[in-house]
Amino acid sequence: MTTAPAPARPFVPGIASLLKARETGIAITLVLVVVAATALNPNFVFSNDGFRDLLLTPSILMVVAVGQAVVIITRNVDLSVGSVVGLTAYFTGRLFIDVPGLPIVAVVLGGVALGALLGLVNGALVAFARVPALVITLGTMYVYRGVNVAWAGSDRINASDMPAAFRALGTGRLLGIPILTILAVVVLVVAAWYLRNLRSGRELYAIGSDPAAAQLYGLRVTRRVLAAFVASGALAGLAGVLFAARYGTVSSNAGFGWELQAIGAAVIGGVAISGGVGTVWGAALGAYLLLTINRALPIIGVDDFWQRAVVGVLIIGAIVLDRVLALRQHRRLVAERERTP
Amino acid sequence: MTTATARTERVARTYVTHGRPLWRRVLVTRETAIIALLVAVVAVSVTAVPNFDSPLTVTFLLREIAPILLIALPMTLIIVTEEIDLSVASVVGLASVVTGLCVQAGWPFPAAMALAVAVGTVAGMINGALVTFVGLPSLAVTIGTLALFRGIAVGLLGTTAITDFPETWTALARTNIPGTPVPVVMIVFALLAVVFAVLLHFTPFGRSLYAIGLNKEAAAFSGINVGMTKFWLFVMSGTVAGFAGVYFTLLYNNARGDNATGMELQIIAAVLLGGVSIFGGRGALHGVIAGVLLIGTLGSALRLAGVTSDIINVLTGVLLIGSVVSASLLTWLHRKRVAAVGQRRGRAAAASAGS
């Protein structure tokens, strides 16, 4: 009885697995979209503004989508992220107005902390009350947005209310690359590293694959789910701060509808809504693809108004593709099992 | 020998048909709690809010929540089977745009209405086919079609609005049943409510929905065609949403691509508030209707009392969370109590055995 040692999974993925990965498909689609748009209008990439917008526009949604992906991997969903983005964006502006002289770092941390707190409320309700995340975050989506509207009223934050150094965070560049994009990529890399390499990160996948089995195995399901929601809230909070820095004006409907965009981005990126599958790379690329297509459509000659229809087709196409691939894989595994005696 | 006597003893045992007496089964339920809350809210509003009891308030309230009431019916059935349809509001918008375009093209109104309802039905078929024949989770599918149907609606009409509808039809959407403050559309709702209530609570089809919601595999093994059942539910949801879209257009005399944006969440919030479990297999239509009326009444009363709509949104959210958390809490308390009784019995038995 000798058991063949399982082939060790290389840390750096080989060419073959890289080609098969879902993320590669989205990246190729993204490149095709950019190439097509550039061929029709060279300004899409080669002008100064075009290049900046190409990197800048999807960055904030990318941060939200990374948080959303972490939650979806645990077989939950966070519908409140849009409201959290709005609330923290307004909070950021208020901090600059109400507490003059506060260092920018403190304001950024304050926004992230508020987001984390709002995420903690979601997580506590989901994890301790054992109520489905869809219902809880639907409720908190209303509550957070309502608090935001009640607080802001018809009032809004203007660019002149915030210090120039903070605004530079949203528009400035480092070596030609927008600071916002660098921040988003740092967040992405840290989240991806955590989910791939750390024990607690892998446990999130285990919980998403089968919560009951994870519980029986002795994983701390409550704590991990709580942490996932806090992470999603904190990232939405960061996105809110970045929103204020990027756009300058914050009214009470900032971030409206972002929850569906973030979920859409994650789903396009191959994060299964039933949990346990997918990477934050995919979600980030999904967010990138979503917003880049939005910008490319008018150039390709499709009316702006059809953007949402294209997004819908993309989401449905992505999940149908996943399903077909999963079925094929299943059949292949069954065939292999029957061949070996 | 001993086994034989044990077996006869076991046969002699009798079981009660129900664990709880009839009055508790009827009165101590989520549905009754929601209805009681509704009655309380109405009673407080009538006494404390000026003008709340005027017929005009009732008319406006019912007109406004009619689309939500209508769509909540098929939505209940869908959620009972542990699925969800997030695309309904987009179907309302699409049907609204189709109605508008047909009228603009000079079609007679009944034909425009028929086409809009047919478009809604096709939209429901697309959802159902993706869920049943491709085997995808309905949450993901309907997030996709939410964007798709809304996108088609906005794409067809752009930012323009069609506001030119035949007078007779818009008037019909706003007339009341003679002698009452109740809008005519409530007759349609009442008919549909009866149909859906009978379907859900008194037919094998309806009972099979609970079976599917509780355990899909067990339902399939007991001979229920799970896939086709779900398919038809999504078709129903699309058809009703299509009709609601036509009504919405007539009521506001306005066909726009962004009509009824966000209504899906209001509908789902109302259905869940009405005692339907998001895990499937639990819920009743009278609770759902009370849930929709509760949210509508609360909003209307608070608006009359001068509370702004954002506070009403906060209340809706708190109500939704409160209702599910309290249900979860009650189950937990009940289980604790049962466990405590069991332990006491166990200790008593151990003590008597020891002596």
HADDOCK unambig.tbl for C-alpha pairs under 7 A between the chains (distance, minus, plus):
assign (segid A and resid 129 and name CA) (segid B and resid 325 and name CA) 6.07 0.50 0.50
assign (segid A and resid 129 and name CA) (segid B and resid 328 and name CA) 6.28 0.50 0.50
assign (segid A and resid 131 and name CA) (segid B and resid 324 and name CA) 6.80 0.50 0.50
assign (segid A and resid 131 and name CA) (segid B and resid 325 and name CA) 6.70 0.50 0.50
assign (segid A and resid 131 and name CA) (segid B and resid 328 and name CA) 6.97 0.50 0.50
assign (segid A and resid 136 and name CA) (segid B and resid 321 and name CA) 5.72 0.50 0.50
assign (segid A and resid 139 and name CA) (segid B and resid 317 and name CA) 3.97 0.50 0.50
assign (segid A and resid 139 and name CA) (segid B and resid 318 and name CA) 6.43 0.50 0.50
assign (segid A and resid 139 and name CA) (segid B and resid 320 and name CA) 5.82 0.50 0.50
assign (segid A and resid 139 and name CA) (segid B and resid 321 and name CA) 5.67 0.50 0.50
assign (segid A and resid 140 and name CA) (segid B and resid 317 and name CA) 5.98 0.50 0.50
assign (segid A and resid 142 and name CA) (segid B and resid 313 and name CA) 5.57 0.50 0.50
assign (segid A and resid 142 and name CA) (segid B and resid 314 and name CA) 5.69 0.50 0.50
assign (segid A and resid 142 and name CA) (segid B and resid 317 and name CA) 5.11 0.50 0.50
assign (segid A and resid 143 and name CA) (segid B and resid 313 and name CA) 6.44 0.50 0.50
assign (segid A and resid 143 and name CA) (segid B and resid 314 and name CA) 4.12 0.50 0.50
assign (segid A and resid 143 and name CA) (segid B and resid 317 and name CA) 5.25 0.50 0.50
assign (segid A and resid 143 and name CA) (segid B and resid 318 and name CA) 6.81 0.50 0.50
assign (segid A and resid 146 and name CA) (segid B and resid 310 and name CA) 4.45 0.50 0.50
assign (segid A and resid 146 and name CA) (segid B and resid 311 and name CA) 5.92 0.50 0.50
assign (segid A and resid 146 and name CA) (segid B and resid 313 and name CA) 5.53 0.50 0.50
assign (segid A and resid 146 and name CA) (segid B and resid 314 and name CA) 5.02 0.50 0.50
assign (segid A and resid 147 and name CA) (segid B and resid 314 and name CA) 6.85 0.50 0.50
assign (segid A and resid 149 and name CA) (segid B and resid 310 and name CA) 5.90 0.50 0.50
assign (segid A and resid 150 and name CA) (segid B and resid 310 and name CA) 5.88 0.50 0.50
assign (segid A and resid 150 and name CA) (segid B and resid 311 and name CA) 6.79 0.50 0.50
assign (segid A and resid 273 and name CA) (segid B and resid 140 and name CA) 6.38 0.50 0.50
assign (segid A and resid 305 and name CA) (segid B and resid 154 and name CA) 5.75 0.50 0.50
assign (segid A and resid 305 and name CA) (segid B and resid 155 and name CA) 4.52 0.50 0.50
assign (segid A and resid 305 and name CA) (segid B and resid 158 and name CA) 5.80 0.50 0.50
assign (segid A and resid 306 and name CA) (segid B and resid 151 and name CA) 5.62 0.50 0.50
assign (segid A and resid 306 and name CA) (segid B and resid 152 and name CA) 6.59 0.50 0.50
assign (segid A and resid 306 and name CA) (segid B and resid 154 and name CA) 6.96 0.50 0.50
assign (segid A and resid 306 and name CA) (segid B and resid 155 and name CA) 4.63 0.50 0.50
assign (segid A and resid 307 and name CA) (segid B and resid 151 and name CA) 6.60 0.50 0.50
assign (segid A and resid 308 and name CA) (segid B and resid 147 and name CA) 5.49 0.50 0.50
assign (segid A and resid 308 and name CA) (segid B and resid 148 and name CA) 6.21 0.50 0.50
assign (segid A and resid 308 and name CA) (segid B and resid 150 and name CA) 6.93 0.50 0.50
assign (segid A and resid 308 and name CA) (segid B and resid 151 and name CA) 4.25 0.50 0.50
assign (segid A and resid 309 and name CA) (segid B and resid 147 and name CA) 5.96 0.50 0.50
assign (segid A and resid 309 and name CA) (segid B and resid 148 and name CA) 4.13 0.50 0.50
assign (segid A and resid 309 and name CA) (segid B and resid 149 and name CA) 6.72 0.50 0.50
assign (segid A and resid 309 and name CA) (segid B and resid 150 and name CA) 6.90 0.50 0.50
assign (segid A and resid 309 and name CA) (segid B and resid 151 and name CA) 3.82 0.50 0.50
assign (segid A and resid 309 and name CA) (segid B and resid 152 and name CA) 5.55 0.50 0.50
assign (segid A and resid 310 and name CA) (segid B and resid 148 and name CA) 6.93 0.50 0.50
assign (segid A and resid 311 and name CA) (segid B and resid 147 and name CA) 6.44 0.50 0.50
assign (segid A and resid 311 and name CA) (segid B and resid 148 and name CA) 6.86 0.50 0.50
assign (segid A and resid 312 and name CA) (segid B and resid 144 and name CA) 4.55 0.50 0.50
assign (segid A and resid 312 and name CA) (segid B and resid 145 and name CA) 5.72 0.50 0.50
assign (segid A and resid 312 and name CA) (segid B and resid 147 and name CA) 4.57 0.50 0.50
assign (segid A and resid 312 and name CA) (segid B and resid 148 and name CA) 4.04 0.50 0.50
assign (segid A and resid 313 and name CA) (segid B and resid 144 and name CA) 6.95 0.50 0.50
assign (segid A and resid 313 and name CA) (segid B and resid 148 and name CA) 6.22 0.50 0.50
assign (segid A and resid 315 and name CA) (segid B and resid 144 and name CA) 5.16 0.50 0.50
assign (segid A and resid 316 and name CA) (segid B and resid 141 and name CA) 6.27 0.50 0.50
assign (segid A and resid 316 and name CA) (segid B and resid 144 and name CA) 5.36 0.50 0.50
